[in-house]
């Protein structure tokens, strides 16, 4: 195991450069470099596998809680469905994780395993979901004792939480009415008591329940009504019997 260290003015970091995987041949990981930049720790690594279509679940842990729970203020090539490649990077913000006054000696450990989804979504083929509407989602797998959380994400940002769901293989999901319209949404399904068990849906868009064009149309109709009503009222006040053919006021 290779050991790397980073010293900042705030803390001393030791990275334990090991990746633990299932007993499968042709796998290798290499921690290439770590450095501290703009108050964030950057970890560069290479993940090799004889099968390029095999994916991994990668997380980093710290000695702050005795390596129990994955660090959360992270982004980059970690989480689930990480495929082999030479230029992988993890970026960790220790001050977002532990507070701006963080000042300690800390060890970081990288862990990985071949990714095997603990549950499988059934036919989740939506290209888009509409806010304010309900959708039944179904899945298979997991133990009946599992308690699930379903989170709605936009890219890496959590938008809505649906918690404490029994693992009965189905759930009616209601998209909040105030969800921002846009692309790059997905569902994250996790085991409440095991943070390593995570599954993501494919990405989809969030759309309005009623298209914006139909919301504007009634205003246009009312406007047209006012336009046609106004000449009629003017003709009534002028004593014209036929508002479409008023008399020629220039006649002698």
C-alpha positions in Angstrom: 0.0 0.0 0.0 1.3 3.4 -0.9 0.9 6.2 1.6 0.6 9.9 0.5 0.6 13.0 2.7 -0.6 16.5 2.2 0.1 19.4 4.6 -1.9 22.5 4.6 -1.9 25.4 7.1 -5.1 24.0 8.5 -4.5 20.2 8.8 -2.3 17.3 8.0 -3.8 14.7 5.7 -2.6 11.2 5.1 -4.1 9.2 2.2 -4.0 5.5 2.4 -3.7 4.6 -1.3 -5.5 1.2 -1.5 -8.5 0.0 -3.4 -10.2 -3.1 -2.2 -12.2 -5.0 -4.8 -13.8 -8.4 -5.2 -11.5 -11.3 -6.1 -11.4 -10.9 -9.8 -8.3 -11.0 -12.0 -7.0 -8.2 -14.2 -7.8 -5.3 -11.8 -5.4 -2.6 -10.6 -5.6 0.9 -9.1 -2.8 3.4 -8.9 -3.0 6.6 -6.9 -1.0 9.0 -9.1 -1.0 12.2 -7.2 -2.7 14.2 -4.4 -2.4 18.0 -3.9 -4.1 20.8 -2.1 -5.6 23.7 -4.1 -8.1 26.4 -3.3 -8.9 24.8 0.0 -9.7 21.4 -1.6 -7.9 18.1 -1.8 -7.5 16.7 -5.2 -6.8 12.9 -5.6 -5.7 11.7 -9.0 -5.9 7.9 -9.7 -6.0 5.3 -12.4 -8.4 2.4 -12.5 -7.5 -0.6 -14.7 -9.6 -3.7 -15.5 -9.3 -6.3 -18.2 -13.1 -5.8 -18.8 -13.8 -2.1 -19.6 -17.5 -2.6 -19.2 -17.2 -3.6 -15.6 -18.1 -0.8 -13.2 -17.1 0.0 -9.6 -18.4 1.7 -6.5 -15.8 4.1 -5.2 -16.0 6.0 -1.9 -13.6 7.8 0.4 -13.7 7.6 4.2 -11.9 9.4 7.0 -10.5 8.7 10.5 -12.8 11.4 11.8 -15.5 8.7 12.4 -13.2 5.7 12.3 -13.9 5.1 8.6 -17.6 4.3 9.1 -19.4 6.6 6.7 -18.4 7.9 3.3 -17.4 11.6 3.0 -20.1 13.7 1.5 -18.4 17.0 0.4 -16.9 15.2 -2.6 -17.3 15.2 -6.4 -15.6 13.7 -9.3 -15.0 10.0 -10.2 -16.6 8.3 -7.2 -19.9 6.9 -6.2 -21.5 4.1 -8.3 -20.9 3.0 -11.9 -17.3 4.2 -12.1 -15.7 2.6 -15.2 -12.0 2.0 -15.8 -9.8 4.8 -17.0 -6.4 6.5 -16.7 -7.5 10.0 -15.6 -9.8 9.7 -12.6 -10.1 12.5 -10.1 -11.7 13.0 -6.7 -12.1 16.4 -5.2 -12.8 16.7 -1.5 -13.7 19.9 0.4 -12.7 19.3 4.1 -14.0 22.6 5.3 -17.4 22.0 3.8 -17.3 18.6 5.4 -16.1 19.5 8.9 -16.5 23.3 9.1 -14.4 26.3 8.4 -12.5 26.0 11.7 -11.4 22.4 11.0 -7.8 21.9 12.1 -6.7 18.3 12.7 -4.5 15.4 11.6 -6.7 13.1 9.5 -6.3 9.9 7.5 -8.3 9.3 4.3 -9.0 5.9 2.9 -10.2 5.1 -0.6 -12.4 2.0 -0.9 -13.9 0.3 -3.9 -15.7 -2.8 -5.1 -17.2 -4.2 -8.2 -20.6 -2.5 -8.4 -23.6 -4.8 -8.1 -26.9 -2.9 -7.7 -28.7 -4.0 -4.5 -32.1 -3.3 -6.2 -33.0 -3.0 -9.9 -35.5 -0.5 -11.2 -38.2 -2.0 -13.5 -38.8 -0.3 -16.9 -37.9 3.2 -15.7 -37.8 4.5 -19.2 -39.2 8.0 -18.7 -37.7 10.7 -20.9 -39.5 13.3 -18.7 -41.7 13.6 -15.6 -44.2 16.4 -15.0 -44.1 18.4 -11.7 -47.3 18.0 -9.7 -48.0 14.6 -11.1 -47.6 11.1 -9.5 -45.7 8.2 -11.0 -45.6 4.6 -9.8 -42.1 3.2 -9.8 -41.3 -0.5 -9.2 -38.2 -2.4 -8.5 -36.9 -5.9 -7.6 -34.3 -7.1 -5.2 -33.1 -6.3 -1.7 -34.3 -7.7 1.6 -37.8 -7.2 2.9 -36.2 -5.6 6.0 -34.6 -2.8 3.9 -35.9 0.7 4.6 -35.3 2.8 1.5 -34.8 6.5 0.8 -35.5 7.9 -2.7 -34.0 11.3 -3.5 -34.6 13.5 -6.5 -31.3 14.9 -7.8 -30.5 17.6 -10.4 -27.0 16.8 -11.4 -25.2 16.6 -8.0 -27.7 18.6 -6.1 -30.4 17.0 -4.0 -33.8 18.6 -4.8 -36.4 16.5 -2.9 -36.3 13.6 -0.4 -38.8 10.7 0.0 -37.7 8.8 3.1 -38.5 5.7 5.1 -40.0 3.7 2.3 -40.6 0.0 2.9 -39.0 -2.4 0.4 -42.2 -3.7 -1.1 -41.1 -3.3 -4.7 -43.3 -0.3 -5.5 -43.8 3.4 -4.6 -46.0 6.3 -5.9 -43.7 9.2 -6.4 -45.1 12.7 -6.5 -43.0 15.3 -8.2 -43.2 18.5 -6.1 -45.1 21.3 -7.9 -42.3 23.8 -7.4 -39.5 21.7 -8.9 -37.5 23.7 -11.4 -38.1 22.8 -15.0 -35.0 21.5 -16.7 -32.8 18.6 -17.7 -30.3 16.2 -15.9 -32.6 14.9 -13.2 -32.3 11.4 -11.8 -33.5 9.3 -8.8 -31.2 8.0 -6.2 -32.4 5.0 -4.3 -30.5 4.0 -1.2 -30.7 1.7 1.9 -31.3 3.9 4.9 -29.0 1.8 7.1 -26.3 1.0 4.6 -24.9 4.0 2.7 -22.9 1.7 0.4 -26.1 0.4 -1.2 -27.1 3.0 -3.8 -28.8 2.8 -7.2 -29.4 5.7 -9.7 -32.1 5.9 -12.4 -31.2 7.1 -15.8 -31.5 10.8 -16.4 -34.7 12.5 -17.3 -36.2 16.0 -17.7 -38.8 17.8 -15.5 -41.5 19.6 -17.4 -44.5 21.7 -16.5 -47.8 19.9 -15.8 -49.6 22.4 -18.1 -47.4 23.6 -21.1 -46.6 27.3 -20.8 -48.3 28.0 -24.2 -51.6 26.8 -22.8 -51.1 28.9 -19.7 -50.7 32.0 -21.9 -53.6 31.2 -24.3 -56.5 32.3 -22.0 -54.9 35.7 -21.6 -54.8 36.1 -25.4 -58.4 35.1 -25.7 -59.5 37.6 -23.1 -57.4 40.3 -24.9 -59.2 39.5 -28.1 -62.6 39.7 -26.3 -61.7 43.2 -25.0 -60.6 44.3 -28.5 -64.0 43.3 -30.1 -66.1 44.5 -27.2 -64.6 48.0 -27.1 -65.8 49.0 -30.7 -69.2 47.6 -29.8 -69.5 49.7 -26.6 -68.3 52.8 -28.5 -71.0 52.3 -31.1 -73.6 51.9 -28.3 -72.6 55.2 -26.8 -72.6 56.9 -30.2 -76.1 55.6 -31.1 -74.9 53.6 -34.1 -77.4 50.9 -34.9 -74.8 48.8 -36.8 -71.3 49.0 -35.3 -69.8 47.3 -38.3 -71.1 50.0 -40.7 -71.2 53.3 -38.8 -72.5 56.3 -40.7 -70.1 58.4 -42.7 -69.6 61.5 -40.5 -68.2 63.4 -43.5 -71.5 63.3 -45.4 -73.3 66.6 -45.7 
